[in-house]
């Protein structure tokens, strides 16, 4: 028997073992978090209750009521080998799958105020200060600089204020080239929302990332961030909202959250002064709380026809010129939208997709997800670092991605977002029978950047029998600083790559079904077979560098619209249906595949 056949049989046996579950917990929008959750008559109500449920043990299952909608980030509980935790559905099978939204609802007329003719903004957020938070500004602060950086820091504490002064001869090109590290903050002392008060000035205008609270070592998980900080030449007092997120950390090790501020990329010969004044606990109106970037606006669940089904993201207020154009203001945490009347009057539904990963499974293992839906998250649908033994089965994902990731030195912003992503190390994972559409980047992907000490090893990942359409990429793969082994992509139906809500907004519109970017990982037994790849705006397969020795493609069906190439090989070599046999010859791939 061939090695590839043995691999497929082993994967199938490993990932489809029958499972008997322990305690079953139920969750319903009409439930109560004070219930025991152990029956459909006494269900819990919220994601937060499930995330924090210490009673959930390996082998248990959490069932969500069909027809229900929950907003926020789901943080799955890990199981054990042979005893996964299962997230599934219960209730009327004729109703919609239980759905998790990564968005804020702005559907009502009261959600919007008119700021100027045809410019509507989400209403201003009301805040109430509740008290002080231990910030420990009096304790030691330090600076990390990459070798070529010339930017000394002076740190003093007097009159209850921590003052940092930077005289920057050369600050580098990226923000991580200068990093300031402050004292530890106890996780138990951090409320949900805080207000950081600063005084800042510089000898020239600059925009910096805001201070954050992060782990002081790998995996560098961020606990809370603040908006971008614009600094002028006169002293100004600024107040930055910081929203604390739930995090899943590795179970081993001594992990501490500390102040962290990345300010690399400061202009040459610049001087920055910052005074950390106070940290307060605040209560905010969370109904329209937008602490991070809004990466997409979805009108009437994508069915709006008068203008566009989604918003068109702009990066400056003055660029709002046509209905549907919108700008997210990170300082005011508000969205500004060009519209000819109150948007809540025009649309029945308006979802503001914020930059969040809806199912954040970092460091999670031994979990099964079945029969749930994930939508309207502007980062990833399912995403996370270092995962193992995860199954995602019969799940629906739609309108994912579009959040602002970073901005290039030349000023070009980069957006991102995949429906299902395995980042860095992942092993023994299965994605099958899912339906995925309208994704900013990739519907499915495993990718990563590893190091010698923490390699990105991706092994035994199977994607099969999924239906993918209207995503920029159907399947994206690359890996650097590790190894990739035993990846199986089979019997998937992939249609209309690049024909999606985001395509015309991208700085790099290049739809494709198989996007194989620069891959330097040791890759072997990567199999792509028995798939349908029909129509894309660029190509069906794009491969940036030659790792064919580790790849086997066979029995795939490629179909492109007239005049469009099917293969893009090494960046500049194109093959259409007429010369597909030449691709087969030079690559040794796609035996028994068809192209037309």
VEXLUM-313418 format. One line per 8 residues: number of its first residue (from 1); their letters; for each residue y, z, x of C-alpha. Coordinates in steps of 0.5 Angstrom, whole numbers, plus 500, padded with zeros to 3 digits. Example, Ala and Ser with C-alpha at 12.3 -4.5 7.8 and 13.67 -1.06 7.14 Angstrom:
! VEXLUM-313418
1) as) 491/516/525 | 498/514/527
! end
This chain:
! VEXLUM-313418
1) xxxxxxxx) 500/500/500 | 507/498/503 | 512/504/505 | 517/502/500 | 512/503/494 | 510/509/497 | 517/512/497 | 518/509/490
9) xxxxxxxx) 512/513/487 | 514/519/491 | 521/519/488 | 518/518/481 | 513/524/482 | 518/529/485 | 524/527/480 | 520/527/474
17) xxxxxxxx) 516/534/474 | 515/537/467 | 519/543/466 | 518/549/462 | 525/553/462 | 526/561/461 | 532/563/457 | 536/558/453
25) xxxxxxxx) 544/559/452 | 548/556/446 | 555/553/447 | 559/551/441 | 567/550/440 | 566/555/434 | 562/560/438 | 565/566/441
33) xxxxxxxx) 565/568/448 | 563/576/446 | 556/573/443 | 550/574/447 | 549/566/447 | 542/566/446 | 541/563/439 | 545/557/435
41) xxxxxxxx) 547/562/431 | 550/567/436 | 553/561/441 | 558/562/447 | 565/558/446 | 568/556/453 | 566/553/459 | 569/559/463
49) xxxxxxxx) 564/563/459 | 559/559/462 | 562/558/469 | 562/566/470 | 555/568/466 | 552/572/471 | 546/572/467 | 544/565/468
57) xxxxxxxx) 538/565/472 | 534/559/475 | 530/556/470 | 534/557/464 | 538/552/460 | 545/551/457 | 545/547/451 | 552/545/448
65) xxxxxxxx) 553/543/441 | 553/535/439 | 560/533/437 | 563/538/441 | 569/537/446 | 571/542/452 | 576/541/457 | 576/544/464
73) xxxxxxxx) 572/544/470 | 564/545/469 | 562/549/475 | 554/549/475 | 549/554/476 | 544/553/482 | 537/554/480 | 531/554/485
81) xxxxxxxx) 526/549/487 | 521/548/481 | 526/552/477 | 532/548/476 | 538/550/471 | 539/545/465 | 545/543/462 | 543/539/455
89) xxxxxxxx) 545/538/448 | 543/541/441 | 544/540/434 | 545/533/430 | 542/527/434 | 547/523/430 | 553/526/432 | 556/524/439
97) xxxxxxxx) 554/528/445 | 557/534/447 | 563/532/451 | 567/534/457 | 574/532/458 | 578/533/464 | 585/531/461 | 590/535/457
105) xxxxxxxx) 592/533/450 | 599/530/448 | 597/527/442 | 602/531/437 | 610/529/436 | 612/536/439 | 608/534/446 | 614/530/447
113) xxxxxxxx) 622/530/448 | 626/524/449 | 630/525/456 | 633/518/456 | 633/512/451 | 626/510/451 | 624/515/456 | 619/520/453
121) xxxxxxxx) 617/526/457 | 612/532/456 | 616/538/454 | 618/543/459 | 613/548/460 | 615/556/459 | 613/561/464 | 613/568/463
129) xxxxxxxx) 613/573/470 | 608/578/469 | 608/582/476 | 607/581/484 | 601/579/487 | 599/581/494 | 602/576/499 | 601/579/505
137) xxxxxxxx) 607/575/508 | 608/581/513 | 602/579/517 | 601/575/523 | 602/567/522 | 599/562/527 | 600/554/528 | 595/549/529
145) xxxxxxxx) 597/542/533 | 593/536/535 | 594/535/543 | 599/530/542 | 604/534/537 | 610/537/540 | 612/542/534 | 613/549/536
153) xxxxxxxx) 613/555/531 | 617/561/531 | 615/566/526 | 619/573/524 | 618/578/519 | 624/582/517 | 627/585/511 | 621/583/507
161) xxxxxxxx) 621/576/508 | 617/571/513 | 621/566/516 | 618/560/519 | 622/555/524 | 619/549/527 | 623/544/532 | 619/538/532
169) xxxxxxxx) 620/533/537 | 614/529/535 | 610/531/528 | 604/526/528 | 603/521/522 | 599/525/518 | 600/532/515 | 593/535/518
177) xxxxxxxx) 596/534/525 | 600/540/524 | 597/546/520 | 600/553/519 | 595/559/517 | 597/565/514 | 594/572/512 | 588/573/508
185) xxxxxxxx) 589/573/500 | 583/577/497 | 580/573/491 | 580/579/486 | 587/579/487 | 589/572/485 | 591/571/478 | 590/564/474
193) xxxxxxxx) 597/562/475 | 602/564/481 | 609/562/482 | 611/562/490 | 618/563/491 | 621/560/498 | 628/558/501 | 628/552/505
201) xxxxxxxx) 632/547/509 | 632/542/514 | 636/538/519 | 634/531/515 | 631/530/508 | 623/530/508 | 618/531/503 | 612/536/505
209) xxxxxxxx) 606/538/502 | 606/545/498 | 603/551/501 | 596/552/499 | 591/558/499 | 584/555/502 | 578/557/506 | 579/559/513
217) xxxxxxxx) 573/555/516 | 569/549/513 | 568/547/508 | 575/548/508 | 575/549/500 | 582/549/497 | 583/555/492 | 590/554/490
225) xxxxxxxx) 595/548/491 | 603/548/490 | 606/541/488 | 610/537/494 | 616/540/497 | 622/536/498 | 627/539/503 | 634/537/504
233) xxxxxxxx) 640/539/509 | 642/545/505 | 639/552/504 | 635/551/497 | 631/556/493 | 625/553/490 | 619/556/486 | 612/552/486
241) xxxxxxxx) 607/554/481 | 600/555/484 | 594/554/479 | 588/558/482 | 581/554/481 | 574/556/480 | 570/554/486 | 563/554/488
249) xxxxxxxx) 562/556/496 | 556/556/500 | 552/563/499 | 551/564/506 | 557/566/511 | 563/570/511 | 568/566/507 | 576/568/507
257) xxxxxxxx) 581/565/503 | 588/565/507 | 595/561/507 | 595/554/509 | 600/549/510 | 599/542/512 | 606/539/515 | 604/534/520
265) xxxxxxxx) 608/527/519 | 615/531/520 | 620/526/522 | 621/526/530 | 627/531/532 | 627/535/526 | 628/542/524 | 625/545/519
273) xxxxxxxx) 626/553/516 | 622/556/511 | 623/563/508 | 617/566/504 | 620/570/499 | 615/572/493 | 609/571/490 | 609/573/482
281) xxxxxxxx) 603/572/477 | 606/568/471 | 603/566/464 | 604/559/462 | 603/555/456 | 597/551/458 | 597/547/452 | 601/542/457
289) xxxxxxxx) 600/545/463 | 600/539/469 | 599/542/475 | 596/536/479 | 597/529/478 | 596/525/472 | 592/519/474 | 591/516/468
297) xxxxxxxx) 594/516/460 | 589/514/455 | 592/512/448 | 587/512/442 | 581/513/447 | 582/506/450 | 583/503/443 | 590/502/443
305) xxxxxxxx) 593/495/442 | 600/495/441 | 602/495/448 | 596/497/453 | 590/502/452 | 592/506/458 | 598/508/462 | 601/504/468
313) xxxxxxxx) 602/509/473 | 609/508/477 | 611/512/483 | 619/513/482 | 623/514/475 | 627/508/476 | 621/504/475 | 619/505/468
321) xxxxxxxx) 621/499/465 | 616/497/460 | 612/500/455 | 606/504/458 | 609/505/464 | 609/513/466 | 611/517/472 | 608/524/474
329) xxxxxxxx) 613/529/477 | 610/534/481 | 616/538/482 | 617/539/474 | 609/538/473 | 611/533/467 | 610/526/465 | 615/521/464
337) xxxxxxxx) 613/515/459 | 617/509/457 | 616/508/450 | 620/505/444 | 619/512/440 | 616/518/440 | 609/517/443 | 606/522/438
345) xxxxxxxx) 608/518/432 | 605/511/435 | 598/514/437 | 593/518/434 | 590/520/441 | 594/521/448 | 590/524/453 | 593/525/460
353) xxxxxxxx) 587/525/465 | 589/530/471 | 586/530/478 | 580/534/477 | 573/533/478 | 570/535/471 | 563/537/473 | 564/540/480
361) xxxxxxxx) 557/541/484 | 559/542/491 | 554/546/494 | 550/546/488 | 542/545/488 | 536/544/483 | 540/542/476 | 538/538/471
369) xxxxxxxx) 544/534/466 | 541/531/460 | 545/528/454 | 552/530/456 | 558/526/456 | 564/526/461 | 571/523/460 | 578/523/462
377) xxxxxxxx) 578/526/469 | 583/523/474 | 578/525/480 | 571/524/479 | 566/525/473 | 560/529/477 | 562/530/484 | 561/535/490
385) xxxxxxxx) 559/536/497 | 552/538/500 | 548/538/494 | 540/537/493 | 535/536/487 | 540/534/482 | 538/530/476 | 543/526/472
393) xxxxxxxx) 540/523/466 | 542/519/459 | 549/521/461 | 555/517/459 | 562/517/463 | 568/513/461 | 575/513/464 | 574/516/470
401) xxxxxxxx) 579/516/476 | 586/514/478 | 589/521/481 | 593/520/487 | 589/522/493 | 594/521/499 | 600/516/501 | 600/512/507
409) xxxxxxxx) 605/512/513 | 608/506/510 | 609/509/503 | 603/506/500 | 600/511/495 | 592/511/495 | 589/513/488 | 581/515/488
417) xxxxxxxx) 576/517/483 | 568/515/482 | 564/517/476 | 558/520/480 | 559/521/487 | 555/525/492 | 559/526/498 | 557/528/505
425) xxxxxxxx) 550/531/505 | 545/530/499 | 538/530/498 | 533/529/492 | 538/526/487 | 536/522/481 | 541/518/476 | 538/515/471
433) xxxxxxxx) 539/512/464 | 546/513/464 | 552/509/461 | 558/508/465 | 565/504/464 | 572/504/466 | 572/507/473 | 578/507/478
441) xxxxxxxx) 573/506/484 | 565/506/483 | 561/508/478 | 556/510/482 | 556/512/490 | 553/516/496 | 558/516/501 | 561/521/507
449) xxxxxxxx) 564/523/514 | 560/528/518 | 560/531/525 | 556/533/530 | 555/540/528 | 556/538/520 | 552/531/519 | 553/527/513
457) xxxxxxxx) 545/526/511 | 544/523/505 | 536/522/503 | 532/521/497 | 537/519/492 | 535/514/486 | 539/510/481 | 535/507/476
465) xxxxxxxx) 536/504/469 | 543/505/468 | 548/501/464 | 555/500/468 | 560/495/466 | 568/495/467 | 568/499/473 | 572/496/479
473) xxxxxxxx) 565/497/483 | 558/498/480 | 555/502/487 | 559/503/493 | 556/506/499 | 558/508/506 | 556/513/511 | 559/516/518
481) xxxxxxxx) 557/521/522 | 550/522/520 | 544/519/517 | 542/515/510 | 534/514/508 | 530/513/502 | 536/510/497 | 533/506/491
489) xxxxxxxx) 538/502/487 | 533/499/482 | 533/496/475 | 540/497/473 | 545/493/469 | 552/492/472 | 557/487/468 | 564/485/469
497) xxxxxxxx) 566/489/476 | 573/489/476 | 575/488/469 | 577/495/468 | 583/499/466 | 585/500/473 | 584/493/476 | 591/490/476
505) xxxxxxxx) 595/497/478 | 591/497/484 | 594/496/491 | 587/493/493 | 584/489/487 | 577/487/489 | 572/488/484 | 565/488/486
513) xxxxxxxx) 558/490/484 | 555/492/491 | 561/495/495 | 558/496/502 | 564/498/506 | 564/500/514 | 557/504/515 | 555/507/522
521) xxxxxxxx) 550/512/519 | 543/511/522 | 540/507/515 | 533/506/513 | 529/504/507 | 535/503/503 | 532/499/497 | 536/494/492
529) xxxxxxxx) 531/491/487 | 530/488/480 | 538/489/478 | 542/485/474 | 549/483/477 | 553/479/472 | 561/477/473 | 566/480/478
537) xxxxxxxx) 573/479/479 | 571/478/487 | 564/478/489 | 557/481/487 | 556/484/494 | 561/485/499 | 558/488/506 | 563/489/511
545) xxxxxxxx) 558/490/517 | 551/489/519 | 546/494/517 | 541/489/514 | 536/492/519 | 536/498/514 | 536/495/508 | 532/491/503
553) xxxxxxxx) 534/487/497 | 529/483/493 | 528/480/486 | 536/481/483 | 539/477/478 | 546/475/480 | 551/471/476 | 558/469/477
561) xxxxxxxx) 563/466/473 | 565/458/475 | 568/458/482 | 567/465/484 | 563/467/490 | 557/471/490 | 557/474/497 | 562/476/502
569) xxxxxxxx) 559/477/508 | 562/481/514 | 569/480/511 | 570/473/511 | 564/469/510 | 563/467/502 | 557/464/499 | 556/462/492
577) xxxxxxxx) 550/460/487 | 550/453/491 | 549/456/498 | 545/462/496 | 539/460/499 | 543/460/506 | 545/467/505 | 538/469/504
585) xxxxxxxx) 536/465/510 | 541/468/515 | 540/475/512 | 533/475/510 | 535/479/504 | 534/477/496 | 527/475/496 | 525/472/489
593) xxxx) 533/474/487 | 536/468/483 | 543/466/483 | 547/462/478
! end
